[in-house]
């Protein structure tokens, strides 16, 4: 029996028709096709954001939105079936994110902005305007074919979420690292290491960025965990010790005998937070107090703002983060300080 080769193209749409459902051929100029195409454009635009974001939590949120949009697109093709409905919790998810970001930023951030403050915000702005165009297409479809109400609500709220996310990305980009000296005149402040870098620091930075010897791998993470565990045993502590890479993703997590169950999640979050804000969580704690630079950050999901998390650096480049949870913030921070003293020699 001869096997027929499957081909991507069928030539069925060469005359401007397409299958909306298996039983319905419609013009490619149909309002429903325009609306579905608009949703697909938004998914693609979010993919352009997803590929550059360094925050695993935000990447996960984008992926959740993209999956909902896929369901929504199928629902637009057959809006009366009810097979592609989703919960109003998805709208609440977007609203919660909007409220959290707005609670952190000054009101001025949302006013008189120009797109392009950073690459992520620029891509989010493109996704936002693409979503607005999609919304117009869905509303045009609704006038003739009655799109489900929740679909229109979701896309409208998504537009708001993307706009606020873009401004929030710019806001985080503009925050100066702790300890940075203010620039004088109109020239930006330049770190001394950037003016006259040593050969060792250049090599370390290049290797870290290429994922070479200076990057965080499992072997190095295990050595660091062993050193911290030994120190904890010497001081009578039982803790969970977590190491993440430069993207905030866990490399290794070790639970000492007698450690609290809740310490597992806390240790991972401490390590992630230290990498995300590029400073020890003990220092961050001072900045999230009322009136502080990062006030409101403590309310964001996945962030921990008390002692026990530190970024791990090689040649001035962050290669990962360490989180320790088992005692008070001060006790956990002390173990982290010990870890930093031995890290580069591991």
C-alpha positions in Angstrom: 0.0 0.0 0.0 1.4 3.3 -1.0 1.9 5.9 1.8 0.7 9.4 0.9 2.9 12.2 1.9 1.2 14.8 4.1 1.6 18.4 3.1 1.1 21.6 5.0 -0.6 23.3 2.2 -4.0 22.1 0.9 -4.7 24.9 -1.7 -8.3 24.9 -0.3 -7.9 28.6 0.7 -6.5 29.8 -2.6 -9.9 31.3 -3.5 -10.2 33.3 -0.3 -12.2 30.9 1.8 -11.3 29.1 5.0 -12.9 26.6 7.4 -14.2 28.4 10.5 -15.5 25.0 11.8 -15.4 21.6 10.0 -18.8 22.3 8.7 -18.5 26.0 7.8 -16.5 27.6 5.0 -16.4 31.4 5.2 -14.6 34.2 3.5 -11.2 35.2 4.9 -12.7 38.7 5.1 -15.3 37.6 7.6 -15.4 39.5 10.8 -14.9 36.3 12.8 -11.7 35.5 10.9 -10.5 39.0 11.6 -11.1 38.6 15.3 -9.4 35.2 15.5 -6.5 36.6 13.6 -6.3 39.5 16.0 -6.0 37.1 18.9 -3.3 35.2 17.2 -1.4 38.4 16.7 -1.6 39.1 20.4 -0.2 35.7 21.2 2.7 36.2 18.9 3.4 39.7 20.4 3.4 38.1 23.9 5.8 35.5 22.6 8.2 38.4 21.7 7.9 39.6 25.3 8.3 36.1 26.7 11.6 35.6 24.9 13.3 38.6 26.6 11.9 38.6 30.1 14.4 37.5 32.8 11.7 37.1 35.5 10.5 33.5 35.6 7.3 34.5 37.5 6.3 37.1 34.9 7.2 34.6 32.1 4.8 32.1 33.8 2.1 34.8 33.8 2.6 35.5 30.2 2.3 31.8 29.4 -1.0 31.6 31.3 -2.4 34.5 29.3 -1.2 33.0 26.0 -3.0 29.7 26.8 -6.2 31.5 27.7 -6.0 33.4 24.4 -5.7 30.2 22.5 -8.9 29.0 24.1 -10.6 32.3 23.4 -9.6 32.1 19.7 -11.3 28.7 19.4 -14.3 30.1 21.1 -14.6 32.9 18.6 -14.7 30.3 15.8 -17.7 28.6 17.5 -19.1 31.1 20.1 -22.4 29.3 20.7 -20.9 25.9 21.6 -19.8 26.8 25.2 -16.9 24.3 24.9 -14.3 27.0 25.1 -15.5 28.9 28.1 -13.1 29.9 30.9 -13.6 31.2 34.4 -13.9 34.8 35.5 -10.9 34.0 37.8 -8.8 34.7 34.7 -10.0 38.3 34.6 -9.5 38.5 38.4 -5.9 37.3 37.8 -5.3 40.2 35.5 -6.9 42.7 37.8 -4.9 41.5 40.8 -1.7 42.0 38.8 -2.7 45.5 37.7 -3.5 46.5 41.2 -0.2 45.2 42.6 1.9 47.0 40.0 0.1 50.2 40.4 0.5 50.0 44.2 4.2 50.0 43.8 4.7 52.7 41.2 4.3 56.5 41.6 1.3 57.8 39.8 3.6 59.9 37.5 5.0 56.7 35.9 1.7 56.2 34.0 1.7 59.8 32.7 3.6 61.4 29.8 5.6 58.2 29.1 7.4 57.4 25.8 7.6 53.8 24.7 11.1 52.3 24.6 12.4 52.8 28.1 13.8 49.3 27.9 13.4 46.4 25.5 10.8 44.5 27.6 8.6 47.6 28.0 8.9 48.3 24.2 7.7 44.8 23.4 4.9 45.1 25.9 3.8 48.4 24.4 3.6 46.6 21.0 1.6 43.8 22.6 -0.7 46.4 24.2 -1.5 48.2 20.9 -1.9 44.8 19.2 -4.4 43.8 21.9 -6.3 47.0 21.4 -6.5 46.3 17.7 -7.7 42.8 18.5 -10.4 44.2 20.9 -11.7 46.4 18.0 -11.9 43.3 15.8 -13.8 41.3 18.4 -16.2 44.2 19.0 -16.9 44.4 15.3 -17.5 40.7 15.2 -19.8 41.0 18.2 -22.1 43.4 16.4 -23.0 40.6 13.9 -22.3 37.3 15.6 -22.5 38.0 19.4 -19.2 37.2 20.9 -19.4 35.9 24.5 -19.3 38.7 27.0 -16.4 37.2 29.0 -14.3 37.3 25.9 -14.7 41.0 25.5 -14.1 41.6 29.2 -10.9 39.5 29.1 -9.4 41.3 26.1 -10.2 44.7 27.5 -8.6 43.9 30.9 -5.6 42.3 29.1 -5.0 45.6 27.4 -4.9 47.4 30.8 -2.6 44.6 32.1 -0.1 45.0 29.3 0.0 48.8 29.5 0.7 48.7 33.2 3.2 45.9 32.8 5.1 48.1 30.3 5.3 51.0 32.6 6.2 48.7 35.5 9.1 47.3 33.4 10.4 50.9 32.8 10.0 51.7 36.5 12.1 48.7 37.6 14.7 49.5 35.0 15.1 53.1 36.3 15.6 52.0 40.0 19.3 52.5 40.9 21.1 49.6 42.6 21.7 50.0 46.4 24.8 52.0 47.2 25.1 53.6 43.7 26.6 57.1 44.0 24.4 59.8 42.4 25.7 61.2 39.1 27.0 64.7 38.9 26.1 67.2 36.1 24.6 65.6 33.1 26.9 62.7 32.7 25.8 59.2 34.1 27.7 57.7 36.9 30.2 55.1 35.8 31.5 52.3 38.0 35.3 52.2 38.5 35.4 48.6 37.3 33.8 49.7 34.0 36.6 52.4 33.5 39.6 50.1 34.0 38.5 46.5 34.2 41.1 43.9 35.1 41.7 40.9 32.8 40.3 38.5 35.4 37.1 40.5 35.7 36.6 40.6 32.0 37.1 36.9 31.6 34.8 36.2 34.5 32.0 38.3 33.0 32.4 36.8 29.6 32.4 33.2 31.0 29.3 34.0 33.2 27.3 35.4 30.3 28.3 32.4 28.0 27.4 29.9 30.8 31.0 28.7 31.2 33.1 28.0 34.3 31.8 31.1 36.1 28.1 30.2 35.7 26.1 28.4 38.4 25.9 24.7 37.9 24.7 21.8 40.0 28.2 20.8 41.1 29.0 24.3 42.4 25.6 24.6 44.0 26.1 21.3 45.9 29.5 22.5 47.2 28.0 25.7 48.4 25.1 23.9 50.1 27.4 21.6 51.8 29.5 24.5 53.2 26.4 26.3 54.5 25.0 23.1 56.0 28.2 22.5 57.9 28.1 26.1 59.2 24.5 25.6 60.2 25.3 22.4 62.1 28.1 24.2 63.9 25.7 26.9 65.1 22.9 24.6 66.0 20.6 25.6 63.1 18.3 23.4 60.9 17.5 25.1 57.6 16.5 24.7 54.0 19.2 25.9 51.6 18.3 26.9 48.1 20.5 27.9 45.1 19.1 29.4 41.9 20.8 30.4 38.7 21.0 33.9 37.2 17.5 33.6 35.8 16.1 32.8 39.3 15.4 29.2 38.5 16.3 26.6 41.2 19.5 24.6 40.7 19.4 22.7 44.0 17.4 22.8 47.2 18.6 20.9 50.4 16.4 20.3 53.4 18.2 19.7 56.6 16.8 17.2 59.2 14.4 19.1 61.5 13.8 22.0 59.1 10.3 23.5 59.0 8.2 22.5 56.0 7.4 26.1 55.2 11.1 26.9 55.0 11.4 25.1 51.6 9.2 27.6 49.7 10.6 30.6 51.7 14.2 29.6 50.9 13.5 29.4 47.2 11.8 32.7 47.2 14.6 34.4 49.1 17.1 33.2 46.5 14.9 34.3 43.6 14.3 37.8 45.2 18.0 38.4 45.8 18.7 37.7 42.1 15.6 39.7 40.9 16.5 42.9 42.8 20.3 42.3 42.7 20.8 42.8 46.5 20.6 40.9 49.7 17.0 40.6 51.0 18.2 42.0 54.3 19.0 45.3 52.6 15.8 45.2 50.6 13.9 45.0 53.8 14.9 48.6 54.6 13.7 49.8 51.2 10.2 48.4 51.4 9.2 50.3 54.5 6.7 53.2 54.0 8.4 55.9 52.0 11.2 53.6 50.9 12.3 53.2 47.2 10.7 49.8 46.9 7.7 50.3 49.1 5.0 47.9 47.9 7.4 45.3 46.5 6.7 43.2 49.5 3.2 42.6 48.3 4.3 41.0 45.0 3.8 37.3 44.6 7.1 35.3 44.9 9.1 38.1 46.6 10.5 37.8 50.2 11.8 41.0 51.9 13.5 39.7 55.1 17.0 38.4 55.7 18.3 35.2 54.3 18.8 35.8 50.5 21.9 37.0 48.7 23.0 37.3 45.1 26.0 35.2 44.1 28.5 37.0 41.9 31.7 36.2 40.0 33.8 39.1 38.7 31.0 41.5 39.4 28.4 39.5 37.4 25.5 37.8 39.2 25.6 34.1 38.4 22.9 33.0 40.9 21.3 33.5 44.3 21.3 31.8 47.7 18.3 31.5 50.0 18.5 30.2 53.6 15.4 29.7 55.8 15.3 28.2 59.2 15.9 30.8 61.9 15.3 34.6 62.2 16.1 36.9 59.3 19.3 37.9 61.1 20.4 34.3 61.6 19.6 33.3 58.1 21.5 36.3 56.8 24.5 35.4 58.9 24.6 32.0 57.1 24.4 33.7 53.8 27.3 36.0 54.7 29.4 33.0 55.5 28.4 31.5 52.2 29.6 34.6 50.3 33.0 34.4 52.1 33.6 30.9 50.7 31.7 31.0 47.4 34.4 32.2 45.0 36.8 29.6 46.3 34.5 26.6 45.7 
